[in-house]
Amino acid sequence: MNEIYNMTQCSLWIAFVLYLLFETSAVYEYTRFLPNFLTKRKEYEKFAMISYGEFMRTSYDSFAMRMLTCPICIGVWLSAACAVFVQQPILIPSIYLCSQLVYRGFKAVTNWLERFDNE
């Protein structure tokens, strides 16, 4: 029973973090606290057509930046970290799959609700 609880809690937290990272402007907003040479905010503001993550991936073309801007990659690493944290590494695949389902489901529901707001 404890495994199901840990898997559920980890999956929900990971889905929440993925949604904040990839579906909101939270990362862009919080970069205001960092110097411009790290965040390239001024350059990004010229490219309002793409997301901040896409801009950073093209500006800093490196393995680390590609991994940080990939929801699948971040999901795998967060799943591994959560499973190790709760001392049940056997749950890594289950946590990952559940978190992706919750994240994509929540994303689909919010997109569906936004269509009604725009009508």
Secondary structure by P-SEA (a helix, b strand, c coil): caaaaaaaaaaaaaaaaaaaaccccccccccccccccccaaaaaaacccccaaaaaaaacccaaaaaaacaaaaaaaaaaaaaaaaccccaaaaaaaaaaaaaaaaaaaaaaaaaaaac
